[in-house]
């Protein structure tokens, strides 16, 4: 409810506390190195706000990785095995 109230406001919303609150949830963040949506700076801030978050940067990919990249598959398998 608090998030909805914030998003209905015309005031800028600091979403970092909400992101940080996810710290106990297993998270794997995947960034395409060529993304024009998720900057490297924001991606690094995500990691600093949630040190438990695993990260992967895929070369030669834009904002939406296909999730079938050969270098990503073993990372996905390992992550999924850990959270089962």
PyMOL Python script that loads the backbone (N, CA, C, O; Angstrom):
from pymol import cmd

cmd.read_pdbstr("""\
ATOM      1  N   UNK A   1       0.824  -1.188   0.000  1.00  0.00           N
ATOM      2  CA  UNK A   1       0.000   0.000   0.000  1.00  0.00           C
ATOM      3  C   UNK A   1       0.874   1.260   0.000  1.00  0.00           C
ATOM      4  O   UNK A   1       0.587   2.220  -0.716  1.00  0.00           O
ATOM      5  N   UNK A   2       1.937   1.250   0.804  1.00  0.00           N
ATOM      6  CA  UNK A   2       2.809   2.427   0.875  1.00  0.00           C
ATOM      7  C   UNK A   2       3.459   2.714  -0.472  1.00  0.00           C
ATOM      8  O   UNK A   2       3.603   3.872  -0.865  1.00  0.00           O
ATOM      9  N   UNK A   3       3.853   1.645  -1.184  1.00  0.00           N
ATOM     10  CA  UNK A   3       4.454   1.833  -2.503  1.00  0.00           C
ATOM     11  C   UNK A   3       3.444   2.451  -3.462  1.00  0.00           C
ATOM     12  O   UNK A   3       3.780   3.377  -4.199  1.00  0.00           O
ATOM     13  N   UNK A   4       2.214   1.951  -3.461  1.00  0.00           N
ATOM     14  CA  UNK A   4       1.176   2.487  -4.350  1.00  0.00           C
ATOM     15  C   UNK A   4       0.934   3.960  -4.069  1.00  0.00           C
ATOM     16  O   UNK A   4       0.771   4.753  -4.997  1.00  0.00           O
ATOM     17  N   UNK A   5       0.909   4.330  -2.796  1.00  0.00           N
ATOM     18  CA  UNK A   5       0.708   5.739  -2.446  1.00  0.00           C
ATOM     19  C   UNK A   5       1.858   6.591  -2.965  1.00  0.00           C
ATOM     20  O   UNK A   5       1.636   7.691  -3.470  1.00  0.00           O
ATOM     21  N   UNK A   6       3.080   6.096  -2.845  1.00  0.00           N
ATOM     22  CA  UNK A   6       4.236   6.838  -3.343  1.00  0.00           C
ATOM     23  C   UNK A   6       4.180   7.004  -4.854  1.00  0.00           C
ATOM     24  O   UNK A   6       4.479   8.078  -5.377  1.00  0.00           O
ATOM     25  N   UNK A   7       3.796   5.943  -5.553  1.00  0.00           N
ATOM     26  CA  UNK A   7       3.774   5.997  -7.014  1.00  0.00           C
ATOM     27  C   UNK A   7       2.654   6.871  -7.553  1.00  0.00           C
ATOM     28  O   UNK A   7       2.729   7.331  -8.693  1.00  0.00           O
ATOM     29  N   UNK A   8       1.616   7.110  -6.758  1.00  0.00           N
ATOM     30  CA  UNK A   8       0.528   7.986  -7.183  1.00  0.00           C
ATOM     31  C   UNK A   8       0.840   9.461  -6.932  1.00  0.00           C
ATOM     32  O   UNK A   8       0.039  10.330  -7.275  1.00  0.00           O
ATOM     33  N   UNK A   9       1.967   9.738  -6.351  1.00  0.00           N
ATOM     34  CA  UNK A   9       2.374  11.099  -6.047  1.00  0.00           C
ATOM     35  C   UNK A   9       3.127  11.703  -7.232  1.00  0.00           C
ATOM     36  O   UNK A   9       3.693  10.979  -8.050  1.00  0.00           O
ATOM     37  N   UNK A  10       3.128  13.023  -7.316  1.00  0.00           N
ATOM     38  CA  UNK A  10       3.917  13.709  -8.342  1.00  0.00           C
ATOM     39  C   UNK A  10       5.334  13.969  -7.878  1.00  0.00           C
ATOM     40  O   UNK A  10       6.160  14.467  -8.642  1.00  0.00           O
ATOM     41  N   UNK A  11       5.621  13.636  -6.631  1.00  0.00           N
ATOM     42  CA  UNK A  11       6.950  13.827  -6.067  1.00  0.00           C
ATOM     43  C   UNK A  11       7.866  12.687  -6.519  1.00  0.00           C
ATOM     44  O   UNK A  11       7.402  11.564  -6.716  1.00  0.00           O
ATOM     45  N   UNK A  12       9.162  12.966  -6.684  1.00  0.00           N
ATOM     46  CA  UNK A  12      10.106  11.887  -7.004  1.00  0.00           C
ATOM     47  C   UNK A  12      10.098  10.830  -5.901  1.00  0.00           C
ATOM     48  O   UNK A  12       9.999  11.151  -4.716  1.00  0.00           O
ATOM     49  N   UNK A  13      10.204   9.577  -6.307  1.00  0.00           N
ATOM     50  CA  UNK A  13      10.151   8.470  -5.357  1.00  0.00           C
ATOM     51  C   UNK A  13      11.512   7.805  -5.291  1.00  0.00           C
ATOM     52  O   UNK A  13      12.099   7.468  -6.319  1.00  0.00           O
ATOM     53  N   UNK A  14      12.008   7.620  -4.085  1.00  0.00           N
ATOM     54  CA  UNK A  14      13.255   6.890  -3.875  1.00  0.00           C
ATOM     55  C   UNK A  14      12.906   5.411  -3.721  1.00  0.00           C
ATOM     56  O   UNK A  14      12.427   4.987  -2.669  1.00  0.00           O
ATOM     57  N   UNK A  15      13.146   4.638  -4.764  1.00  0.00           N
ATOM     58  CA  UNK A  15      12.806   3.216  -4.742  1.00  0.00           C
ATOM     59  C   UNK A  15      13.891   2.341  -4.120  1.00  0.00           C
ATOM     60  O   UNK A  15      13.667   1.151  -3.899  1.00  0.00           O
ATOM     61  N   UNK A  16      15.060   2.906  -3.835  1.00  0.00           N
ATOM     62  CA  UNK A  16      16.148   2.100  -3.292  1.00  0.00           C
ATOM     63  C   UNK A  16      15.797   1.405  -1.979  1.00  0.00           C
ATOM     64  O   UNK A  16      16.190   0.252  -1.801  1.00  0.00           O
ATOM     65  N   UNK A  17      15.085   2.034  -1.058  1.00  0.00           N
ATOM     66  CA  UNK A  17      14.721   1.296   0.166  1.00  0.00           C
ATOM     67  C   UNK A  17      13.874   0.053  -0.126  1.00  0.00           C
ATOM     68  O   UNK A  17      14.012  -0.964   0.552  1.00  0.00           O
ATOM     69  N   UNK A  18      13.012   0.132  -1.118  1.00  0.00           N
ATOM     70  CA  UNK A  18      12.201  -1.026  -1.484  1.00  0.00           C
ATOM     71  C   UNK A  18      13.076  -2.131  -2.062  1.00  0.00           C
ATOM     72  O   UNK A  18      12.894  -3.311  -1.762  1.00  0.00           O
ATOM     73  N   UNK A  19      14.030  -1.726  -2.899  1.00  0.00           N
ATOM     74  CA  UNK A  19      14.946  -2.709  -3.481  1.00  0.00           C
ATOM     75  C   UNK A  19      15.795  -3.356  -2.396  1.00  0.00           C
ATOM     76  O   UNK A  19      15.986  -4.572  -2.384  1.00  0.00           O
ATOM     77  N   UNK A  20      16.299  -2.533  -1.489  1.00  0.00           N
ATOM     78  CA  UNK A  20      17.144  -3.040  -0.399  1.00  0.00           C
ATOM     79  C   UNK A  20      16.372  -4.029   0.479  1.00  0.00           C
ATOM     80  O   UNK A  20      16.959  -4.972   1.010  1.00  0.00           O
ATOM     81  N   UNK A  21      15.076  -3.822   0.632  1.00  0.00           N
ATOM     82  CA  UNK A  21      14.242  -4.706   1.451  1.00  0.00           C
ATOM     83  C   UNK A  21      14.152  -6.118   0.871  1.00  0.00           C
ATOM     84  O   UNK A  21      13.737  -7.044   1.568  1.00  0.00           O
ATOM     85  N   UNK A  22      14.530  -6.291  -0.380  1.00  0.00           N
ATOM     86  CA  UNK A  22      14.508  -7.616  -1.008  1.00  0.00           C
ATOM     87  C   UNK A  22      15.766  -8.417  -0.698  1.00  0.00           C
ATOM     88  O   UNK A  22      15.947  -9.507  -1.241  1.00  0.00           O
ATOM     89  N   UNK A  23      16.631  -7.904   0.156  1.00  0.00           N
ATOM     90  CA  UNK A  23      17.948  -8.483   0.410  1.00  0.00           C
ATOM     91  C   UNK A  23      17.961  -9.932   0.845  1.00  0.00           C
ATOM     92  O   UNK A  23      18.949 -10.625   0.606  1.00  0.00           O
ATOM     93  N   UNK A  24      16.904 -10.418   1.475  1.00  0.00           N
ATOM     94  CA  UNK A  24      16.872 -11.809   1.926  1.00  0.00           C
ATOM     95  C   UNK A  24      16.315 -12.765   0.874  1.00  0.00           C
ATOM     96  O   UNK A  24      16.275 -13.975   1.093  1.00  0.00           O
ATOM     97  N   UNK A  25      15.893 -12.232  -0.248  1.00  0.00           N
ATOM     98  CA  UNK A  25      15.315 -13.062  -1.315  1.00  0.00           C
ATOM     99  C   UNK A  25      16.416 -13.371  -2.324  1.00  0.00           C
ATOM    100  O   UNK A  25      17.057 -12.452  -2.833  1.00  0.00           O
ATOM    101  N   UNK A  26      16.646 -14.661  -2.624  1.00  0.00           N
ATOM    102  CA  UNK A  26      17.675 -14.989  -3.621  1.00  0.00           C
ATOM    103  C   UNK A  26      17.386 -14.264  -4.946  1.00  0.00           C
ATOM    104  O   UNK A  26      16.288 -14.352  -5.495  1.00  0.00           O
ATOM    105  N   UNK A  27      18.383 -13.563  -5.431  1.00  0.00           N
ATOM    106  CA  UNK A  27      18.202 -12.743  -6.631  1.00  0.00           C
ATOM    107  C   UNK A  27      19.399 -12.907  -7.550  1.00  0.00           C
ATOM    108  O   UNK A  27      20.551 -12.870  -7.117  1.00  0.00           O
ATOM    109  N   UNK A  28      19.102 -13.087  -8.821  1.00  0.00           N
ATOM    110  CA  UNK A  28      20.113 -13.108  -9.861  1.00  0.00           C
ATOM    111  C   UNK A  28      19.758 -11.989 -10.839  1.00  0.00           C
ATOM    112  O   UNK A  28      18.708 -12.036 -11.481  1.00  0.00           O
ATOM    113  N   UNK A  29      20.615 -11.000 -10.954  1.00  0.00           N
ATOM    114  CA  UNK A  29      20.381  -9.892 -11.873  1.00  0.00           C
ATOM    115  C   UNK A  29      21.250 -10.086 -13.104  1.00  0.00           C
ATOM    116  O   UNK A  29      22.454 -10.319 -12.999  1.00  0.00           O
ATOM    117  N   UNK A  30      20.627  -9.988 -14.271  1.00  0.00           N
ATOM    118  CA  UNK A  30      21.311 -10.196 -15.543  1.00  0.00           C
ATOM    119  C   UNK A  30      21.234  -8.888 -16.323  1.00  0.00           C
ATOM    120  O   UNK A  30      20.152  -8.337 -16.525  1.00  0.00           O
ATOM    121  N   UNK A  31      22.380  -8.402 -16.754  1.00  0.00           N
ATOM    122  CA  UNK A  31      22.422  -7.163 -17.527  1.00  0.00           C
ATOM    123  C   UNK A  31      23.117  -7.408 -18.861  1.00  0.00           C
ATOM    124  O   UNK A  31      24.188  -8.012 -18.918  1.00  0.00           O
ATOM    125  N   UNK A  32      22.500  -6.938 -19.909  1.00  0.00           N
ATOM    126  CA  UNK A  32      23.167  -6.921 -21.201  1.00  0.00           C
ATOM    127  C   UNK A  32      24.127  -5.742 -21.214  1.00  0.00           C
ATOM    128  O   UNK A  32      23.722  -4.616 -20.924  1.00  0.00           O
ATOM    129  N   UNK A  33      25.377  -5.975 -21.540  1.00  0.00           N
ATOM    130  CA  UNK A  33      26.398  -4.914 -21.492  1.00  0.00           C
ATOM    131  C   UNK A  33      26.052  -3.735 -22.397  1.00  0.00           C
ATOM    132  O   UNK A  33      26.522  -2.622 -22.161  1.00  0.00           O
ATOM    133  N   UNK A  34      25.249  -3.958 -23.415  1.00  0.00           N
ATOM    134  CA  UNK A  34      24.878  -2.892 -24.347  1.00  0.00           C
ATOM    135  C   UNK A  34      23.534  -2.251 -24.006  1.00  0.00           C
ATOM    136  O   UNK A  34      22.990  -1.488 -24.804  1.00  0.00           O
ATOM    137  N   UNK A  35      23.004  -2.554 -22.837  1.00  0.00           N
ATOM    138  CA  UNK A  35      21.700  -2.026 -22.437  1.00  0.00           C
ATOM    139  C   UNK A  35      21.701  -0.508 -22.431  1.00  0.00           C
ATOM    140  O   UNK A  35      22.630   0.126 -21.930  1.00  0.00           O
ATOM    141  N   UNK A  36      20.650   0.062 -22.995  1.00  0.00           N
ATOM    142  CA  UNK A  36      20.462   1.507 -22.921  1.00  0.00           C
ATOM    143  C   UNK A  36      19.369   1.844 -21.898  1.00  0.00           C
ATOM    144  O   UNK A  36      18.927   2.989 -21.802  1.00  0.00           O
ATOM    145  N   UNK A  37      18.944   0.833 -21.140  1.00  0.00           N
ATOM    146  CA  UNK A  37      17.908   1.013 -20.118  1.00  0.00           C
ATOM    147  C   UNK A  37      18.499   0.868 -18.715  1.00  0.00           C
ATOM    148  O   UNK A  37      18.230   1.693 -17.841  1.00  0.00           O
ATOM    149  N   UNK A  38      19.289  -0.162 -18.500  1.00  0.00           N
ATOM    150  CA  UNK A  38      19.904  -0.418 -17.192  1.00  0.00           C
ATOM    151  C   UNK A  38      21.392  -0.090 -17.295  1.00  0.00           C
ATOM    152  O   UNK A  38      22.170  -0.861 -17.856  1.00  0.00           O
ATOM    153  N   UNK A  39      21.770   1.045 -16.756  1.00  0.00           N
ATOM    154  CA  UNK A  39      23.168   1.478 -16.851  1.00  0.00           C
ATOM    155  C   UNK A  39      24.051   0.648 -15.922  1.00  0.00           C
ATOM    156  O   UNK A  39      23.579   0.035 -14.964  1.00  0.00           O
ATOM    157  N   UNK A  40      25.328   0.648 -16.231  1.00  0.00           N
ATOM    158  CA  UNK A  40      26.294  -0.038 -15.378  1.00  0.00           C
ATOM    159  C   UNK A  40      26.306   0.587 -13.980  1.00  0.00           C
ATOM    160  O   UNK A  40      26.462  -0.118 -12.983  1.00  0.00           O
ATOM    161  N   UNK A  41      26.142   1.901 -13.913  1.00  0.00           N
ATOM    162  CA  UNK A  41      26.131   2.598 -12.622  1.00  0.00           C
ATOM    163  C   UNK A  41      24.976   2.120 -11.752  1.00  0.00           C
ATOM    164  O   UNK A  41      25.166   1.846 -10.567  1.00  0.00           O
ATOM    165  N   UNK A  42      23.793   2.016 -12.323  1.00  0.00           N
ATOM    166  CA  UNK A  42      22.627   1.545 -11.565  1.00  0.00           C
ATOM    167  C   UNK A  42      22.804   0.078 -11.199  1.00  0.00           C
ATOM    168  O   UNK A  42      22.455  -0.332 -10.092  1.00  0.00           O
ATOM    169  N   UNK A  43      23.339  -0.707 -12.113  1.00  0.00           N
ATOM    170  CA  UNK A  43      23.554  -2.131 -11.847  1.00  0.00           C
ATOM    171  C   UNK A  43      24.509  -2.312 -10.665  1.00  0.00           C
ATOM    172  O   UNK A  43      24.292  -3.172  -9.811  1.00  0.00           O
ATOM    173  N   UNK A  44      25.560  -1.503 -10.621  1.00  0.00           N
ATOM    174  CA  UNK A  44      26.510  -1.582  -9.513  1.00  0.00           C
ATOM    175  C   UNK A  44      25.861  -1.107  -8.212  1.00  0.00           C
ATOM    176  O   UNK A  44      26.152  -1.645  -7.144  1.00  0.00           O
ATOM    177  N   UNK A  45      24.998  -0.119  -8.295  1.00  0.00           N
ATOM    178  CA  UNK A  45      24.274   0.334  -7.090  1.00  0.00           C
ATOM    179  C   UNK A  45      23.344  -0.756  -6.596  1.00  0.00           C
ATOM    180  O   UNK A  45      23.208  -0.952  -5.388  1.00  0.00           O
ATOM    181  N   UNK A  46      22.699  -1.470  -7.513  1.00  0.00           N
ATOM    182  CA  UNK A  46      21.840  -2.589  -7.117  1.00  0.00           C
ATOM    183  C   UNK A  46      22.648  -3.585  -6.284  1.00  0.00           C
ATOM    184  O   UNK A  46      22.187  -4.059  -5.246  1.00  0.00           O
ATOM    185  N   UNK A  47      23.844  -3.891  -6.747  1.00  0.00           N
ATOM    186  CA  UNK A  47      24.704  -4.844  -6.041  1.00  0.00           C
ATOM    187  C   UNK A  47      25.114  -4.296  -4.682  1.00  0.00           C
ATOM    188  O   UNK A  47      25.177  -5.049  -3.710  1.00  0.00           O
ATOM    189  N   UNK A  48      25.391  -3.016  -4.595  1.00  0.00           N
ATOM    190  CA  UNK A  48      25.793  -2.456  -3.305  1.00  0.00           C
ATOM    191  C   UNK A  48      24.619  -2.399  -2.331  1.00  0.00           C
ATOM    192  O   UNK A  48      24.815  -2.539  -1.124  1.00  0.00           O
ATOM    193  N   UNK A  49      23.410  -2.197  -2.834  1.00  0.00           N
ATOM    194  CA  UNK A  49      22.220  -2.190  -1.976  1.00  0.00           C
ATOM    195  C   UNK A  49      21.837  -3.593  -1.528  1.00  0.00           C
ATOM    196  O   UNK A  49      21.231  -3.775  -0.472  1.00  0.00           O
ATOM    197  N   UNK A  50      22.195  -4.579  -2.336  1.00  0.00           N
ATOM    198  CA  UNK A  50      21.868  -5.972  -2.014  1.00  0.00           C
ATOM    199  C   UNK A  50      23.111  -6.823  -2.266  1.00  0.00           C
ATOM    200  O   UNK A  50      23.225  -7.443  -3.323  1.00  0.00           O
ATOM    201  N   UNK A  51      24.048  -6.865  -1.308  1.00  0.00           N
ATOM    202  CA  UNK A  51      25.297  -7.598  -1.508  1.00  0.00           C
ATOM    203  C   UNK A  51      25.105  -9.092  -1.754  1.00  0.00           C
ATOM    204  O   UNK A  51      26.003  -9.746  -2.285  1.00  0.00           O
ATOM    205  N   UNK A  52      23.952  -9.642  -1.379  1.00  0.00           N
ATOM    206  CA  UNK A  52      23.696 -11.064  -1.616  1.00  0.00           C
ATOM    207  C   UNK A  52      23.242 -11.361  -3.041  1.00  0.00           C
ATOM    208  O   UNK A  52      23.194 -12.520  -3.453  1.00  0.00           O
ATOM    209  N   UNK A  53      22.912 -10.324  -3.784  1.00  0.00           N
ATOM    210  CA  UNK A  53      22.430 -10.503  -5.148  1.00  0.00           C
ATOM    211  C   UNK A  53      23.577 -10.971  -6.047  1.00  0.00           C
ATOM    212  O   UNK A  53      24.673 -10.412  -6.018  1.00  0.00           O
ATOM    213  N   UNK A  54      23.308 -11.982  -6.826  1.00  0.00           N
ATOM    214  CA  UNK A  54      24.284 -12.444  -7.816  1.00  0.00           C
ATOM    215  C   UNK A  54      24.077 -11.638  -9.090  1.00  0.00           C
ATOM    216  O   UNK A  54      22.949 -11.288  -9.439  1.00  0.00           O
ATOM    217  N   UNK A  55      25.170 -11.348  -9.777  1.00  0.00           N
ATOM    218  CA  UNK A  55      25.073 -10.550 -10.992  1.00  0.00           C
ATOM    219  C   UNK A  55      25.828 -11.204 -12.141  1.00  0.00           C
ATOM    220  O   UNK A  55      26.834 -11.887 -11.954  1.00  0.00           O
ATOM    221  N   UNK A  56      25.305 -10.968 -13.323  1.00  0.00           N
ATOM    222  CA  UNK A  56      25.937 -11.438 -14.555  1.00  0.00           C
ATOM    223  C   UNK A  56      25.788 -10.330 -15.588  1.00  0.00           C
ATOM    224  O   UNK A  56      24.713  -9.749 -15.738  1.00  0.00           O
ATOM    225  N   UNK A  57      26.867 -10.046 -16.293  1.00  0.00           N
ATOM    226  CA  UNK A  57      26.816  -9.098 -17.402  1.00  0.00           C
ATOM    227  C   UNK A  57      27.146  -9.869 -18.672  1.00  0.00           C
ATOM    228  O   UNK A  57      28.188 -10.516 -18.774  1.00  0.00           O
ATOM    229  N   UNK A  58      26.243  -9.786 -19.629  1.00  0.00           N
ATOM    230  CA  UNK A  58      26.422 -10.505 -20.894  1.00  0.00           C
ATOM    231  C   UNK A  58      26.953  -9.559 -21.968  1.00  0.00           C
ATOM    232  O   UNK A  58      26.347  -8.529 -22.261  1.00  0.00           O
ATOM    233  N   UNK A  59      28.077  -9.923 -22.540  1.00  0.00           N
ATOM    234  CA  UNK A  59      28.665  -9.128 -23.618  1.00  0.00           C
ATOM    235  C   UNK A  59      27.767  -9.177 -24.850  1.00  0.00           C
ATOM    236  O   UNK A  59      27.045 -10.149 -25.069  1.00  0.00           O
ATOM    237  N   UNK A  60      27.824  -8.146 -25.625  1.00  0.00           N
ATOM    238  CA  UNK A  60      27.112  -8.088 -26.915  1.00  0.00           C
ATOM    239  C   UNK A  60      25.614  -8.328 -26.805  1.00  0.00           C
ATOM    240  O   UNK A  60      24.994  -8.872 -27.718  1.00  0.00           O
ATOM    241  N   UNK A  61      25.038  -7.916 -25.677  1.00  0.00           N
ATOM    242  CA  UNK A  61      23.585  -8.027 -25.499  1.00  0.00           C
ATOM    243  C   UNK A  61      23.048  -6.672 -25.091  1.00  0.00           C
ATOM    244  O   UNK A  61      23.701  -5.915 -24.372  1.00  0.00           O
ATOM    245  N   UNK A  62      21.847  -6.378 -25.564  1.00  0.00           N
ATOM    246  CA  UNK A  62      21.165  -5.156 -25.171  1.00  0.00           C
ATOM    247  C   UNK A  62      20.404  -5.366 -23.880  1.00  0.00           C
ATOM    248  O   UNK A  62      20.798  -6.170 -23.036  1.00  0.00           O
ATOM    249  N   UNK A  63      19.320  -4.641 -23.735  1.00  0.00           N
ATOM    250  CA  UNK A  63      18.592  -4.660 -22.467  1.00  0.00           C
ATOM    251  C   UNK A  63      17.942  -6.014 -22.165  1.00  0.00           C
ATOM    252  O   UNK A  63      17.838  -6.397 -21.000  1.00  0.00           O
ATOM    253  N   UNK A  64      17.514  -6.724 -23.171  1.00  0.00           N
ATOM    254  CA  UNK A  64      16.789  -7.970 -22.907  1.00  0.00           C
ATOM    255  C   UNK A  64      17.604  -9.168 -23.390  1.00  0.00           C
ATOM    256  O   UNK A  64      17.543  -9.531 -24.565  1.00  0.00           O
ATOM    257  N   UNK A  65      18.370  -9.783 -22.480  1.00  0.00           N
ATOM    258  CA  UNK A  65      19.072 -11.011 -22.866  1.00  0.00           C
ATOM    259  C   UNK A  65      18.056 -12.101 -23.228  1.00  0.00           C
ATOM    260  O   UNK A  65      16.926 -12.100 -22.740  1.00  0.00           O
ATOM    261  N   UNK A  66      18.470 -13.006 -24.071  1.00  0.00           N
ATOM    262  CA  UNK A  66      17.565 -14.069 -24.514  1.00  0.00           C
ATOM    263  C   UNK A  66      17.439 -15.195 -23.496  1.00  0.00           C
ATOM    264  O   UNK A  66      16.517 -16.007 -23.580  1.00  0.00           O
ATOM    265  N   UNK A  67      18.362 -15.249 -22.532  1.00  0.00           N
ATOM    266  CA  UNK A  67      18.430 -16.285 -21.496  1.00  0.00           C
ATOM    267  C   UNK A  67      18.832 -17.648 -22.045  1.00  0.00           C
ATOM    268  O   UNK A  67      18.713 -18.659 -21.353  1.00  0.00           O
ATOM    269  N   UNK A  68      19.305 -17.678 -23.282  1.00  0.00           N
ATOM    270  CA  UNK A  68      19.833 -18.933 -23.831  1.00  0.00           C
ATOM    271  C   UNK A  68      21.301 -18.762 -24.235  1.00  0.00           C
ATOM    272  O   UNK A  68      21.855 -19.605 -24.941  1.00  0.00           O
ATOM    273  N   UNK A  69      21.924 -17.680 -23.789  1.00  0.00           N
ATOM    274  CA  UNK A  69      23.320 -17.437 -24.102  1.00  0.00           C
ATOM    275  C   UNK A  69      24.181 -18.511 -23.447  1.00  0.00           C
ATOM    276  O   UNK A  69      24.001 -18.800 -22.264  1.00  0.00           O
ATOM    277  N   UNK A  70      25.102 -19.103 -24.182  1.00  0.00           N
ATOM    278  CA  UNK A  70      25.906 -20.205 -23.641  1.00  0.00           C
ATOM    279  C   UNK A  70      26.618 -19.866 -22.327  1.00  0.00           C
ATOM    280  O   UNK A  70      26.736 -20.725 -21.453  1.00  0.00           O
ATOM    281  N   UNK A  71      27.093 -18.624 -22.179  1.00  0.00           N
ATOM    282  CA  UNK A  71      27.788 -18.267 -20.939  1.00  0.00           C
ATOM    283  C   UNK A  71      26.825 -18.081 -19.762  1.00  0.00           C
ATOM    284  O   UNK A  71      27.250 -18.102 -18.607  1.00  0.00           O
ATOM    285  N   UNK A  72      25.541 -17.901 -20.048  1.00  0.00           N
ATOM    286  CA  UNK A  72      24.554 -17.695 -18.988  1.00  0.00           C
ATOM    287  C   UNK A  72      23.959 -19.003 -18.475  1.00  0.00           C
ATOM    288  O   UNK A  72      23.617 -19.105 -17.297  1.00  0.00           O
ATOM    289  N   UNK A  73      23.834 -19.994 -19.336  1.00  0.00           N
ATOM    290  CA  UNK A  73      23.150 -21.232 -18.956  1.00  0.00           C
ATOM    291  C   UNK A  73      23.716 -21.893 -17.700  1.00  0.00           C
ATOM    292  O   UNK A  73      22.930 -22.264 -16.828  1.00  0.00           O
ATOM    293  N   UNK A  74      25.031 -22.062 -17.556  1.00  0.00           N
ATOM    294  CA  UNK A  74      25.527 -22.677 -16.320  1.00  0.00           C
ATOM    295  C   UNK A  74      25.263 -21.810 -15.080  1.00  0.00           C
ATOM    296  O   UNK A  74      25.064 -22.336 -13.985  1.00  0.00           O
ATOM    297  N   UNK A  75      25.261 -20.497 -15.252  1.00  0.00           N
ATOM    298  CA  UNK A  75      24.971 -19.597 -14.136  1.00  0.00           C
ATOM    299  C   UNK A  75      23.518 -19.767 -13.703  1.00  0.00           C
ATOM    300  O   UNK A  75      23.227 -19.845 -12.509  1.00  0.00           O
ATOM    301  N   UNK A  76      22.611 -19.823 -14.671  1.00  0.00           N
ATOM    302  CA  UNK A  76      21.195 -20.046 -14.364  1.00  0.00           C
ATOM    303  C   UNK A  76      20.981 -21.389 -13.683  1.00  0.00           C
ATOM    304  O   UNK A  76      20.261 -21.474 -12.688  1.00  0.00           O
ATOM    305  N   UNK A  77      21.598 -22.434 -14.212  1.00  0.00           N
ATOM    306  CA  UNK A  77      21.458 -23.771 -13.616  1.00  0.00           C
ATOM    307  C   UNK A  77      21.933 -23.777 -12.167  1.00  0.00           C
ATOM    308  O   UNK A  77      21.260 -24.325 -11.294  1.00  0.00           O
ATOM    309  N   UNK A  78      23.077 -23.176 -11.912  1.00  0.00           N
ATOM    310  CA  UNK A  78      23.642 -23.144 -10.567  1.00  0.00           C
ATOM    311  C   UNK A  78      22.739 -22.347  -9.617  1.00  0.00           C
ATOM    312  O   UNK A  78      22.518 -22.760  -8.478  1.00  0.00           O
ATOM    313  N   UNK A  79      22.226 -21.219 -10.079  1.00  0.00           N
ATOM    314  CA  UNK A  79      21.338 -20.394  -9.270  1.00  0.00           C
ATOM    315  C   UNK A  79      20.059 -21.153  -8.932  1.00  0.00           C
ATOM    316  O   UNK A  79      19.635 -21.175  -7.776  1.00  0.00           O
ATOM    317  N   UNK A  80      19.452 -21.767  -9.922  1.00  0.00           N
ATOM    318  CA  UNK A  80      18.197 -22.499  -9.705  1.00  0.00           C
ATOM    319  C   UNK A  80      18.430 -23.677  -8.761  1.00  0.00           C
ATOM    320  O   UNK A  80      17.600 -23.935  -7.890  1.00  0.00           O
ATOM    321  N   UNK A  81      19.531 -24.390  -8.915  1.00  0.00           N
ATOM    322  CA  UNK A  81      19.844 -25.500  -8.006  1.00  0.00           C
ATOM    323  C   UNK A  81      19.967 -25.031  -6.564  1.00  0.00           C
ATOM    324  O   UNK A  81      19.545 -25.727  -5.640  1.00  0.00           O
ATOM    325  N   UNK A  82      20.551 -23.837  -6.371  1.00  0.00           N
ATOM    326  CA  UNK A  82      20.738 -23.315  -5.015  1.00  0.00           C
ATOM    327  C   UNK A  82      19.426 -22.921  -4.352  1.00  0.00           C
ATOM    328  O   UNK A  82      19.311 -23.013  -3.130  1.00  0.00           O
ATOM    329  N   UNK A  83      18.445 -22.488  -5.114  1.00  0.00           N
ATOM    330  CA  UNK A  83      17.216 -21.997  -4.491  1.00  0.00           C
ATOM    331  C   UNK A  83      16.104 -23.048  -4.426  1.00  0.00           C
ATOM    332  O   UNK A  83      15.024 -22.777  -3.901  1.00  0.00           O
ATOM    333  N   UNK A  84      16.361 -24.219  -4.946  1.00  0.00           N
ATOM    334  CA  UNK A  84      15.331 -25.268  -4.884  1.00  0.00           C
ATOM    335  C   UNK A  84      15.105 -25.724  -3.479  1.00  0.00           C
ATOM    336  O   UNK A  84      14.274 -26.601  -3.241  1.00  0.00           O
TER     337      UNK A  84
END
""", "prot")
cmd.dss("prot")
cmd.show_as("cartoon", "prot")
cmd.util.cbc("prot")
cmd.orient("prot")
